[in-house]
Amino acid sequence: MELKKILMIDDEEAFLHLNEYFLRNCNIQCPIEMALNGQDALDRMEEIKPDLILLDMQMPVMDGLEFLAKFSETPFSLKTKVFALTVSEKEEERKAALAYKFVYGFLPKPMSNQHVQFILKHFTMLD
């Protein structure tokens, strides 16, 4: 599957820019959209139509688990792959996120080149 558009959701702009750096460093050329919280991302989903979401789990306004619950009710959940990113080591959060069939991985923040390669490998193997 070809990667056409990425949506990164994180309340910390520094992580958004750092993650974008790693994506570009791994030769990702597609558009990368950014949202500062889950609600902003949901409000813009029709406009963005991502095929990959990199989701921070701990955010104000709407955290990652709340986003996943609302996102699961949209038609985008049928076509979009989500990878959760977090600094937390809460096992219950990890299990709850991975319970959604559109969540394909749970990675530590900040991302690295190895994380991007993992995502790309799994993204192209999916479908």
Contact map, one row per residue, 1 for C-alpha under 8 A:
1110000000000000000000000000000000000000000000000000000000000000000000000000000000000000000000000000000000000000000000000011111
1111000000000000000000000000000000000000000000000000000000000000000000000000000000000000000000000000000000000000000000000001000
1111110000000000000000000000010000000000000000000011000000000000000000000000000000000000000000000000000000000000000000000000000
0111110000000000000000000000011000000000000000000110000000000000000000000000000000000000000000000000000000000000000000000000000
0011111000000000000000000000011110000000000000011111000000000000000000000000000000000000000000000000000000000000000000000000000
0011111100000000000000000000011110000000000000000111110000000000000000000000000000000000000000000000000000000000000000000000000
0000111110000000000000000000000111100000000000010101110000000000000000000000000000000000000000000000000000000000000000000000000
0000011111000001000000000000000111100000000000000000111000000000000000000000000000000000000000000000000000000000000000000000000
0000001111100001000000000000000001111100100000000000111100000000000000000000000000000000000000000000000000000000000000000000000
0000000111111011000000000000000001111000000000000000001100100000000000000000000000000000000000000000000000000000000000000000000
0000000011111000000000000000000000111000000000000000000100110000000000000000000000000000000000000000000000000000000000000000000
0000000001111111000000000000000000010000000000000000000000000000000000000000000000000000000000000000000000000000000000000000000
0000000001111111100000000000000000010000000000000000000000000000000000000000000000000000000000000000000000000000000000000000000
0000000000011111110000000000000000000000000000000000000000000000000000000000000000000000000000000000000000000000000000000000000
0000000001011111111000000000000000000000000000000000000000000000000000000000000000000000000000000000000000000100000000000000000
0000000111011111111100000000000001000000000000000000000000000000000000000000000000000000000000000000000000000000000000000000000
0000000000001111111110000000000000000000000000000000000000000000000000000000000000000000000000000000000000000000000000000000000
0000000000000111111111000000000000000000000000000000000000000000000000000000000000000000000000000000000000000110000000000000000
0000000000000011111111100000000000000000000000000000000000000000000000000000000000000000000000000000000000000111000000000000000
0000000000000001111111110000000100000000000000000000000000000000000000000000000000000000000000000000000000000000000000000000000
0000000000000000111111111000000000000000000000000000000000000000000000000000000000000000000000000000000000000000000000000000000
0000000000000000011111111100000000000000000000000000000000000000000000000000000000000000000000000000000000000011100100000000000
0000000000000000001111111111000000000000000000000000000000000000000000000000000000000000000000000000000000000000100100000000000
0000000000000000000111111111100000000000000000000000000000000000000000000000000000000000000000000000000000000000000000000000000
0000000000000000000011111111000000000000000000000000000000000000000000000000000000000000000000000000000000000000100000000000000
0000000000000000000001111111000000000000000000000000000000000000000000000000000000000000000000000000000000000000100110000000000
0000000000000000000000111111100000000000000000000000000000000000000000000000000000000000000000000000000000000000000000000000000
0000000000000000000000111111110000000000000000000000000000000000000000000000000000000000000000000000000000000000000000000000000
0000000000000000000000010011111000000000000000000000000000000000000000000000000000000000000000000000000000000000000000000000000
0011110000000000000000000001111100000000000000000000000000000000000000000000000000000000000000000000000000000000000000000000000
0001110000000000000000000000111110000000000000000000000000000000000000000000000000000000000000000000000000000000000000000000000
0000111100000000000100000000011111000000000000000000000000000000000000000000000000000000000000000000000000000000000000000000000
0000111100000000000000000000001111100000000000010000000000000000000000000000000000000000000000000000000000000000000000000000000
0000001111000001000000000000000111110000000000000000000000000000000000000000000000000000000000000000000000000000000000000000000
0000001111100000000000000000000011111101100000000000000000000000000000000000000000000000000000000000000000000000000000000000000
0000000011111000000000000000000001111101100000000000000000000000000000000000000000000000000000000000000000000000000000000000000
0000000011100000000000000000000000111111100000000000000000111110000000000000000000000000000000000000000000000000000000000000000
0000000010000000000000000000000000111111110000000000000000101111011000000000000000000000000000000000000000000000000000000000000
0000000000000000000000000000000000001111111000000000000000001100001000000000000000000000000000000000000000000000000000000000000
0000000000000000000000000000000000111111111100000000000000000000000000000000000000000000000000000000000000000000000000000000000
0000000010000000000000000000000000111111111110000000000000000000000000000000000000000000000000000000000000000000000000000000000
0000000000000000000000000000000000000111111110000000000000000000001000100000000000000000000000000000000000000000000000000000000
0000000000000000000000000000000000000011111111000000000000000000000000000000000000000000000000000000000000000000000000000000000
0000000000000000000000000000000000000001111111110000000000000000000000000000000000000000000000000000000000000000000000000000000
0000000000000000000000000000000000000000111111111100000000000000000000000001000000000000000000000000000000000000000000000000000
0000000000000000000000000000000000000000001111111000000000000000000000000000000000000000000000000000000000000000000000000000000
0000000000000000000000000000000000000000000111111000000000000000000000000000000000000000000000000000000000000000000000000000000
0000101000000000000000000000000010000000000111111100000000000000000000000000000000000000000000000000000000000000000000000000000
0000100000000000000000000000000000000000000011111110000000000000000000000001000000000000000000000000000000000000000000000000000
0001111000000000000000000000000000000000000010011111100000000000000000000000000100000000000000000000000000000000000000000000000
0011110000000000000000000000000000000000000000001111100000000000000000000000001110000000000000000000000000000000000000000000000
0010111000000000000000000000000000000000000000000111110000000000000000000000000111100000000000000000000000000000000000000000000
0000011110000000000000000000000000000000000000000111111000000000000000000000000111100000000000000000000000000000000000000000000
0000011110000000000000000000000000000000000000000001111100000000000000000000000001111000000000000000000000000000000000000000000
0000000111000000000000000000000000000000000000000000111110000001000000000000000001111000000000000000000000000000000000000000000
0000000011100000000000000000000000000000000000000000011111100011000000000000000000011100000000000000000000000000000000000000000
0000000000000000000000000000000000000000000000000000001111100011100000000000000000011100000000000000000000000000000000000000000
0000000000000000000000000000000000000000000000000000000111110011000000000000000000000100000000000000000000000000000000000000000
0000000001100000000000000000000000001100000000000000000111111111000000000000000000000000000000000000000000000000000000000000000
0000000000100000000000000000000000001000000000000000000001111110000000000000000000000000000000000000000000000000000000000000000
0000000000000000000000000000000000001110000000000000000000111110000000000000000000000000000000000000000000000000000000000000000
0000000000000000000000000000000000001110000000000000000000111111011000000000000000000000000000000000000000000000000000000000000
0000000000000000000000000000000000001100000000000000000111111111111000000000000000000000000000000000000000000000000000000000000
0000000000000000000000000000000000000100000000000000001111100111111100000000000000010000000000000000000000000000000000000000000
0000000000000000000000000000000000000000000000000000000010000011111110000000000000000000000010011000000000000000000000000000000
0000000000000000000000000000000000000100000000000000000000000111111111000000000000000000000000000000000000000000000000000000000
0000000000000000000000000000000000000110010000000000000000000111111111100000000000000000000000000000000000000000000000000000000
0000000000000000000000000000000000000000000000000000000000000001111111110000000000000000000000001001000000000000000000000000000
0000000000000000000000000000000000000000000000000000000000000000111111111000000000000000000000000000000000000000000000000000000
0000000000000000000000000000000000000000000000000000000000000000011111111100000000000000000000000000000000000000000000000000000
0000000000000000000000000000000000000000010000000000000000000000001111111101100000000000000000000000000000000000000000000000000
0000000000000000000000000000000000000000000000000000000000000000000111111111100000000000000000000001000000000000000000000000000
0000000000000000000000000000000000000000000000000000000000000000000011111110100000000000000000000000000000000000000000000000000
0000000000000000000000000000000000000000000000000000000000000000000001111111100000000000000000000000000000000000000000000000000
0000000000000000000000000000000000000000000000000000000000000000000000011111111000000000000000000000000000000000000000000000000
0000000000000000000000000000000000000000000010001000000000000000000000110111111100000000000000000000000000000000000000000000000
0000000000000000000000000000000000000000000000000000000000000000000000111111111110000000000000000000010000000000000000000000000
0000000000000000000000000000000000000000000000000000000000000000000000000011111100000000000000000000010000000000000000000000000
0000000000000000000000000000000000000000000000000010000000000000000000000011111110000000000000000000000000000000000000000000000
0000000000000000000000000000000000000000000000000111100000000000000000000001111111000000000000000000010000000000000000000000000
0000000000000000000000000000000000000000000000000011100000000000000000000000101111100000000000000000011100000000000000000010000
0000000000000000000000000000000000000000000000000001111000000000000000000000000111110000000000000000011110000000000000000000000
0000000000000000000000000000000000000000000000000001111000000000000000000000000011111000000000000000001111100000000000100000000
0000000000000000000000000000000000000000000000000000011110000001000000000000000001111100000000001000001011100000000000000000000
0000000000000000000000000000000000000000000000000000011110000000000000000000000000111110000000000000000001111110000000000000000
0000000000000000000000000000000000000000000000000000000111000000000000000000000000011111100000000000000001111100000000000000000
0000000000000000000000000000000000000000000000000000000000000000000000000000000000001111100000000000000000011100000000000000000
0000000000000000000000000000000000000000000000000000000000000000000000000000000000000111110000000000000000010000000000000000000
0000000000000000000000000000000000000000000000000000000000000000000000000000000000000111111001000000000000000000000000000000000
0000000000000000000000000000000000000000000000000000000000000000000000000000000000000001111111000000000000000000000000000000000
0000000000000000000000000000000000000000000000000000000000000000000000000000000000000000111111100000000000000000000000000000000
0000000000000000000000000000000000000000000000000000000000000000000000000000000000000000011111110000000000000000000000000000000
0000000000000000000000000000000000000000000000000000000000000000100000000000000000000000011111111000000000000000000000000000000
0000000000000000000000000000000000000000000000000000000000000000000000000000000000000000111111111100000001000000000000000000000
0000000000000000000000000000000000000000000000000000000000000000000000000000000000000000001111111110000000000000000000000000000
0000000000000000000000000000000000000000000000000000000000000000100000000000000000000000000111111111000000000000000000000000000
0000000000000000000000000000000000000000000000000000000000000000100100000000000000010000000011111111001001000000000000000000000
0000000000000000000000000000000000000000000000000000000000000000000000000000000000000000000001111111101111000000000000000000000
0000000000000000000000000000000000000000000000000000000000000000000000000000000000000000000000111111101000000000000000000000000
0000000000000000000000000000000000000000000000000000000000000000000100010000000000000000000000011111111000000000000000000000000
0000000000000000000000000000000000000000000000000000000000000000000000000000000000000000000000000111111100000000000000000000000
0000000000000000000000000000000000000000000000000000000000000000000000000000110111000000000000000001111100000000000000000000000
0000000000000000000000000000000000000000000000000000000000000000000000000000000011110000000000001111111111000000000000000000000
0000000000000000000000000000000000000000000000000000000000000000000000000000000011100000000000000100111111000000000000000100000
0000000000000000000000000000000000000000000000000000000000000000000000000000000001110000000000000100001111100000000000100000000
0000000000000000000000000000000000000000000000000000000000000000000000000000000000111100000001001100001111110000000000000000000
0000000000000000000000000000000000000000000000000000000000000000000000000000000000111100000000000000000011111010001000000000000
0000000000000000000000000000000000000000000000000000000000000000000000000000000000001111000000000000000001111110000000000000000
0000000000000000000000000000000000000000000000000000000000000000000000000000000000001110000000000000000000111110000000000000000
0000000000000010011000000000000000000000000000000000000000000000000000000000000000001110000000000000000000011111000000000000000
0000000000000000011001000000000000000000000000000000000000000000000000000000000000001000000000000000000000111111111100000000000
0000000000000000001001000000000000000000000000000000000000000000000000000000000000000000000000000000000000000111111100000000000
0000000000000000000001101100000000000000000000000000000000000000000000000000000000000000000000000000000000000011111110000000000
0000000000000000000000000000000000000000000000000000000000000000000000000000000000000000000000000000000000000011111111000000000
0000000000000000000000000000000000000000000000000000000000000000000000000000000000000000000000000000000000100011111111100000000
0000000000000000000001100100000000000000000000000000000000000000000000000000000000000000000000000000000000000011111111110000000
0000000000000000000000000100000000000000000000000000000000000000000000000000000000000000000000000000000000000000111111111000000
0000000000000000000000000000000000000000000000000000000000000000000000000000000000000000000000000000000000000000011111111100000
0000000000000000000000000000000000000000000000000000000000000000000000000000000000100000000000000000000010000000001111111110000
0000000000000000000000000000000000000000000000000000000000000000000000000000000000000000000000000000000000000000000111111111000
0000000000000000000000000000000000000000000000000000000000000000000000000000000000000000000000000000000000000000000011111111100
0000000000000000000000000000000000000000000000000000000000000000000000000000000000000000000000000000000100000000000001111111110
1000000000000000000000000000000000000000000000000000000000000000000000000000000010000000000000000000000000000000000000111111110
1100000000000000000000000000000000000000000000000000000000000000000000000000000000000000000000000000000000000000000000011111111
1000000000000000000000000000000000000000000000000000000000000000000000000000000000000000000000000000000000000000000000001111111
1000000000000000000000000000000000000000000000000000000000000000000000000000000000000000000000000000000000000000000000000111111
1000000000000000000000000000000000000000000000000000000000000000000000000000000000000000000000000000000000000000000000000001111
